[in-house]
């Protein structure tokens, strides 16, 4: 496993990281989830990403139980705040940030997270209030660094100006966008901004909900054990399994074969070709998936392969 620096921090994180969005919030049996975490450690994966809202605390609770057996210094732990945890608990107000970090730490059975992320931008809270509260969380030792996920670029710029002007307000070290061969909007403005500001990307859905593994074939029902066939995990995948997308993904199959890679390796190596990407977050429902995903670390794609990918996908790519 190779490691990359997380933004301007002193933290090195594994190129492949373990996510817990759909899988560890109820989509996968506890023992399978525990086996996947063990497999991650075996592979040298040291970055584990979760959020308070995943299963309304269920993912954090499971990870807290599993990770308690490992030395705290052996892994980098990230969680998030913003989405509703109850009818009244939501957003990025100072009160919510303080309440939710304490609840997350209790579920995770630790005294700090390495990265505390704002899961979305909160239009109802002044950004200075949010940034000030994050500074207090860091000053209290409850989080080492802060990050954001899916913030509009202009809001990122505004928050950077606040950090520049206000003592005690930390700078972002990470951005967590959706990014894959099929979904490339971060390339337009977000990544160039983050490159200038020493903010790394830790990308979610690099396999496009599993579509880029090639498991979904045009004109065929989804495999019984797949996300698309799951009631609890299938609600986010409809656009990705549209026939034109699946047909384009099929055209990647010979590209992967010629490069002596699996479809998943091709997709993960594609996002990691980008120097600003520190890690690709990948969920897993079985340990063998963790081992397979980890195998991509260190693989590089040459210019001919990159061009063949663009030719194969054509106009189904969202930019």
HUDAPE-V676313 format. One record per backbone hydrogen bond with DSSP energy under -1.0 kcal/mol. CO is the residue of the C=O (numbers start at 0). NH is the residue of the N-H. Records with the same first field share a line. If there is no record, write none. Layout:
CO: NH, NH
This chain:
1: 14
3: 12
4: 6
5: 8
10: 5
12: 3
14: 279
16: 281
17: 48
21: 26
22: 27
28: 32
29: 33
30: 34
31: 35
32: 36
33: 37
34: 38
35: 39
36: 40
37: 41
38: 42
39: 44
40: 43
45: 75
46: 17
47: 77
51: 56
52: 55
53: 58
54: 57
56: 60
57: 61
58: 62
59: 63
60: 64
61: 65
62: 66
63: 67
65: 68
66: 69
70: 73
71: 74
75: 47
76: 113, 114
77: 49
78: 116
79: 51
80: 118
81: 90
88: 84, 85
92: 96
93: 97
94: 98
95: 99
96: 100
97: 101
98: 102
99: 103
100: 104
101: 105
102: 106
103: 107
104: 109
112: 143
114: 78
115: 146
116: 80
117: 148
121: 124
125: 129
126: 130
127: 131
128: 132
129: 133
130: 134
131: 135
132: 136
133: 137
134: 138
135: 139
136: 141
137: 140
141: 112
144: 115
145: 172
146: 117
147: 175
151: 155
152: 156
153: 157
154: 158
155: 159
156: 160
157: 161
158: 162
159: 163
160: 164
161: 165
165: 168
172: 199
173: 147
174: 201
176: 203
181: 317
182: 179
183: 186
184: 187
185: 190
188: 192
189: 193
190: 194
191: 195
192: 196
193: 198
199: 174
200: 277, 278
202: 280
203: 178
204: 207
206: 211
207: 210
209: 212
210: 213
216: 219
222: 225
226: 229
229: 233
233: 236
236: 240
238: 241
241: 245
242: 246
243: 247
244: 248
245: 249
246: 250
248: 251
249: 252
251: 255
252: 256
253: 257
254: 258
255: 260
256: 259
261: 265
262: 266
263: 267
264: 268
265: 269
266: 270
267: 271
270: 273
273: 276
275: 200
278: 202
279: 16
281: 18
285: 288, 289
286: 290
287: 291
288: 292
289: 293
290: 294
292: 295
293: 296
295: 298
301: 305
302: 306
303: 307
304: 308
305: 309
306: 310
307: 311
308: 312
309: 313
312: 315
317: 183
